[in-house]
Amino acid sequence: MEVYRGGNDSSFSEHKKVADIGAKDLEDAIDKGKSIRFGINVDENSERKAVGTVRFEDKDIIPIMKGVISSLSSQQTAFLKIEKIVLNNTLDSENKIKQIQKAISEFRNKWV
């Protein structure tokens, strides 16, 4: 998981990445109730250090799972759409590539 920091009125594209949270840390935080602590300084050389801490509670697990299931469902839908394009014998390779690129773009735009 990537952690970004930015101004309240700024767009996400203006935010700066300040931390990476590893999969094992996320798993432990959810499974074992451990907290995840990470630096949030944009300037790593700053004398003042700020940190953020995340701790998942039991009530957070169901919404997380719903998000994972929704994401997997969208990925499956995109995959099936691409599979249908690939197996379409009436399209030439160029049109297949164009339609596959369009399907990928539509999938990515859903998450932006």
Sequence and secondary structure as in RCSB ss.txt:
>XXXX:A:sequence
MEVYRGGNDSSFSEHKKVADIGAKDLEDAIDKGKSIRFGINVDENSERKAVGTVRFEDKDIIPIMKGVISSLSSQ
QTAFLKIEKIVLNNTLDSENKIKQIQKAISEFRNKWV
>XXXX:A:secstr
 EEEE  TTS GGG EEEEE  HHHHHHHHHH   EEEE  SSTT SS  EEEE   HHHHHHHHHHHHHHHHHH
HHHHHHHHHHHH TTS HHHHHHHHHHHHHHHHHHT 
